[in-house]
Amino acid sequence: MSEVEARAKSESKTDNESGNREKKNKPKPADTAALLKMSRVMTMEEIVSKLVKRHKTNCPFTIARTLGIHIQFHDLGTNTRGVYYRKLRRRLIVIHNQLSAEWQRFVCAHELGHDRLHRGMSRFFLEEHSYFNPGKFERQANLFAVKLLTSFDEAQSGETSEQICARNGIPVEMHQFY
């Protein structure tokens, strides 16, 4: 064995020994509570609160754009109000261009909900290749949209949920999610 080969073998042995030592000396959480805290999933309210706090607005168009989500308006036909699409690193919200401004704002918030809550899920995949009901995700996205759009508002004494939703520009059909 040449001197160069012997030195290389010696260095790799030293690296392996120090690598093992690093694994043994790696700090570990003190208890189970620390592990749970590290792996805790944020609630929908926390996600909305964090978004609003970070972006200093509850406007879904502003939040989506600052998150790097592209927004486009197209004719999506009579049965589709909006679509959230993710391909590779590009995220896109497409909104039906013939909706009222109130509905366009709600649809943008709804599709933003899909981005925040349902990463990696595709409604088309769920409908075609599984027995999972995509309606659950739609209800969650509707709830997210209502929470986002009402995040700067508090109910006043004697006010109904319909009045709060109307004041915040939420379509009548979505008041049930307040």
N, C-alpha and C positions, 0 to 999 in steps of 0.2 A: 504494500500500500504506500502510495506516495505521501509526502509531507502535506500537500494540499488536501488530499482526500482525508487524511487523518484529522487535520484541523477542522474541516467541514463536518466530519462525523462528530467530533468533540463539541463543536458549536451547536449542532442540532440536538445533541443529548442535553446540553445545558439549557437550551430553549424549552425542551420538553419538560425538564425538571422544574424550571421556573413557571412554566404554564400550569403545571399541576399545583404548584404552590399558590398561584393566583386563584385557582378555582377553590382551593381549600380555605383561603383567607377572604373570599368574597363576602361582603357584609350581607346579612340576612335580616328581614324584618323581624322586629322583636316579638310580635304576636299576631294572632289571627285577625284582630281588628285592623292592624296596619295593612294586612293583605287585602282585606275587604275594602278598605278605603282606597287603595291603589286601583282596584278593579271595578269600582262602583260605576254604574251606568247613570248618566244624567237623565233626569225626568224631562218631559216635554216643556214644562214651565221653566226649568233651568236653562234649557236650550234657547227658548225664546228670550228669556231675560238676558242671557249672555250676548245674544245677537244684538238686541236693542241697546244694551249698554255699550258694546264695542263700536257699533255704527252710529250711535246717538240719533237713531231714527227708527220708526217702525214701518217705513215705506218699503214694501217688498221689492220694488224696482231698484231702488238705491242699494239695498242690501245685496240683492242678487248680482248687480254689476260690480260691487266692490269685492264680492267673493269670486269674481272671475266667471260668472255664469252669463252666457250670451242670451239676450232676449230678442226674439223675432216675432213678428205679427204676420200671419198668413190665414187664408181661408181654409178652415179645417172641416168644412161641411156642417151638416145640421146637428150631429150628435156629439161632437167633440169640442170642448171649450179650451182645452190646453193639453200640452204634452211636455213631460220632462224627459230629456234624453241625455245619456252619458256614453260617450265613445272615446276610449282611451283616456286622455286627460281633459278632453273638451266636454264641457257641460253646457246644455242648451235648454232653454224654456221657449216653447212655441205657444203663442196665444192666438186664439181665433180673432181675426181682425174686425169682425162685425159685432162683437159684444159691446155693451155699454162700458163706459169708463169704470163704473162701480164693479162690474163683473170682471173686467180685465185686471183690476187691482186685486180682487179676490183670487182669481185664477193664478196670478203671479205668486201670491202668498201661498196658495195651495201647492203649486209646483215646487216652490222653495221648501215647503214641508217635506216633499218627497226627497229632495236633495239632502236635507238635514237628518231625516228620520230613517230613510229606506235606502241607504247607499248599497249599491250592488244588486238591488232588486229590480226586475223588469216586469211590469204588468203583463206584457206580451208573453214572456217566458212562463210566468205563473199560470196564465190562462191556457196555454198550449201544452205545457209539459208537467203539470202537477195538479194535485187535487186541492191545493190551497186556494182559499177564496180571496181574490184581490180587493173585495169590498172593505175588508178590515183596514187595508192601507189607505183606501180612499177616505174612510171615516177619520182616520188619524190625521191625514193631510188637511181635511176640512177643519178639524179641531185646532190643528196647528195654525192655520190661516186665521181663524177667529181669535185665538189667543194673541197672535202677532198684531193683528189690526186693532185690537182693543187694549194693547199693553200700556198705553199712556193714559188710559181712561179708567175712572172708578165709578161705580154705581152711586148715584145720588139718592138721597132718602126717598123712598116710595117709587123709585124708577123700576120699570119692568125690563126684562132682558131684551125684549123687542125694541124698546126705546134706546137702550145702550147700543144695540147693533145698528139701528137706523142712524144714530148720531155718528157712528164710526164708518158708515158707508158699506155695511155688510149686506149683501142681497137677502131679501126676505126668506128665500128658500134655505138659507144657511143659519138662520137664527136659532134653530134647534141645537146647534153645536156650542152655544154660549153657556 
